[in-house]
Amino acid sequence: MAQLIISAATEGEVNPLMPNIWEMGVVLVGFAILMFIVVKFVVPMFEKTFAERAEAIEGGIAKAEKAQAEASAALEEYKQQLTDARTEANRIREEARAEGAQILADLKEKAAAESARITAQAHAQIESERQAAVVSLRSEVGTLATTLAGRIVGESLNDDERAARVVDRFLADLETQNAGAAK
Amino acid sequence: MHLPAILPWGAAEGFSKQMLLVLLSVAIIATFFVLAARKQQLVPGKLQFAGEAAYGFVRNGIAKDIIGGRDFIKYVPLLFSLFFFILVNNIYGAIPLIQLPTFSHVGGAYVLAGLVYFTWIAIGVKKNGLRYFKLATVPSGVPWFILPIVIPIEIISNFLVRPVTHSLRLFATMLAGHLIVMIAGSGIEYLVMQENILLKGTSVLVLAGAIAMYMLEALIMVLQAYVFTLLTAIYIEGALHADSH
């Protein structure tokens, strides 16, 4: 090995800066072949993938943005619908409340009218019964009184006509007295 | 260290191991990326993911960041091919049995740097017309009396030194790494052959140093592929936007 180096060194006039023309040719040809393959196949294939990938990613982003926009539009719509529904519900509730109040008022009025009618009827009945009682009482009390008086003062007072006049006068006095007392 | 010429091909020259490795690198890169890119899916598998990460490193990490704009994609194939061509050919130097970075021979580096040189000049002329040479050599905002000094410097640095440094940087780092590993290997062999047991033992120290250098060299192999591609992108960007520099 050492001999080899020494012999290479002493071989002498080999200048390391002087190229071997055949090596230059081989490097040139080899590099040209490599360049050709790279230009023809390698770079186009890689660039195609890069472009496709960029497109896929950008397309995905665009798709996601579209979905996002759609979702927010739907949300907006739902919110709008919710607001509408709420307003509608409020309106219906208000209406129902008003209607209920109306019905209640009607019923109250009707009940009041009914009770007034019943009261009036009762009053009239009572009045007529009282009238009837007064009439019957008047005759009965008159009869009783005359009978009683007749019994007390005797047969002389049996003349009915006179007795009736006396009783009527007496009752009229009594009534005016009562009226005056009532006042 | 170099295998003899595979074929007696041409007068003094042969088809060397180096040439075979160059063609092998083309096959490796093309096979890997065509396989990785063949079944393209939106959700990548492991191979496709690795291919996309490697492709995206050059596409976004170099071409897009340096050249930018809308038309950086035009220069991705060149940058991509350069990066992986140089990377694989450099890494050969770190693989046992192969142990030969292609660009430890200067020819390949000249070819690639020359390609880049003509490419960026062509881009500059196409973009700005012949005015490009004025834009590239006459910096704006410099007082007129300094121009006689600045213009020759610009011509030398941009059009003469640039391709030389571009190629020699790659070549020199690869050659140096190759030599260091080779010398360390020979040194170990030499020390192990010694009669003296103590001297024999010192070979362990050389081995440790050689491993450290090997790691450093592996790093430099990747780094130089990146640097070469990055500089190419910077040259192209400079040619595209010559009027704003």
Contacts between the chains, C-beta under 8 A, distances in Angstrom:
chain1	res1	chain2	res2	distance
A	1	B	185	7.2
A	1	B	186	4.8
A	1	B	189	5.1
A	1	B	190	7.9
A	2	B	186	5.4
A	2	B	189	7.1
A	2	B	190	5.5
A	4	B	1	6.9
A	5	B	182	7.3
A	5	B	183	7.5
A	5	B	186	5.8
A	16	B	106	6.4
A	16	B	175	6.5
A	17	B	106	5.7
A	17	B	168	7.8
A	18	B	106	7.4
A	19	B	105	7.3
A	19	B	106	5.1
A	19	B	107	3.4
A	19	B	110	5.4
A	20	B	13	6.5
A	20	B	105	6.3
A	20	B	107	5.1
A	21	B	13	7.6
A	21	B	107	7.3
A	22	B	9	7.1
A	22	B	10	6.1
A	22	B	13	4.7
A	22	B	15	7.7
A	22	B	16	8.0
A	22	B	19	7.0
A	23	B	16	7.2
A	23	B	18	5.8
A	23	B	19	6.3
A	23	B	22	7.9
A	23	B	105	5.5
A	23	B	107	3.9
A	23	B	108	6.3
A	24	B	107	4.0
A	24	B	108	7.0
A	24	B	110	6.4
A	24	B	111	5.0
A	26	B	18	7.7
A	26	B	19	4.1
A	26	B	22	5.1
A	26	B	23	7.0
A	27	B	22	5.6
A	27	B	102	7.3
A	27	B	107	6.4
A	27	B	108	3.8
A	27	B	111	4.6
A	27	B	112	7.1
A	28	B	111	5.0
A	30	B	22	4.4
A	30	B	23	5.5
A	30	B	25	7.0
A	30	B	26	4.7
A	30	B	85	7.6
A	31	B	26	7.7
A	31	B	81	6.8
A	31	B	85	5.8
A	31	B	111	7.1
A	31	B	112	6.8
A	31	B	115	7.3
A	33	B	26	5.3
A	33	B	30	7.7
A	34	B	26	4.7
A	34	B	29	6.0
A	34	B	30	6.4
A	34	B	81	5.1
A	34	B	84	7.9
A	34	B	85	5.7
A	35	B	77	6.6
A	35	B	78	7.1
A	35	B	81	4.9
A	37	B	26	7.9
A	37	B	30	4.5
A	37	B	33	8.0
A	37	B	34	7.0
A	38	B	30	7.9
A	38	B	33	7.4
A	38	B	77	4.9
A	38	B	80	5.8
A	38	B	81	4.8
A	39	B	77	4.6
A	41	B	33	7.9
A	41	B	34	5.6
A	41	B	37	7.0
A	42	B	30	7.8
A	42	B	33	4.5
A	42	B	34	6.5
A	42	B	37	5.6
A	42	B	55	7.3
A	42	B	77	7.9
A	42	B	80	7.3
A	43	B	55	8.0
A	43	B	76	6.0
A	43	B	77	5.0
A	43	B	80	6.8
A	45	B	34	8.0
A	45	B	37	3.7
A	45	B	38	7.2
A	45	B	40	5.9
A	46	B	37	5.5
A	46	B	40	7.9
A	46	B	51	7.4
A	46	B	52	6.5
A	46	B	55	4.8
A	46	B	59	7.7
A	47	B	73	7.2
A	48	B	40	6.6
A	49	B	37	7.5
A	49	B	40	4.3
A	49	B	41	7.8
A	49	B	42	7.4
A	49	B	44	7.9
A	49	B	52	7.3
A	52	B	40	7.7
A	52	B	42	6.2
A	53	B	42	5.4
A	56	B	42	5.4
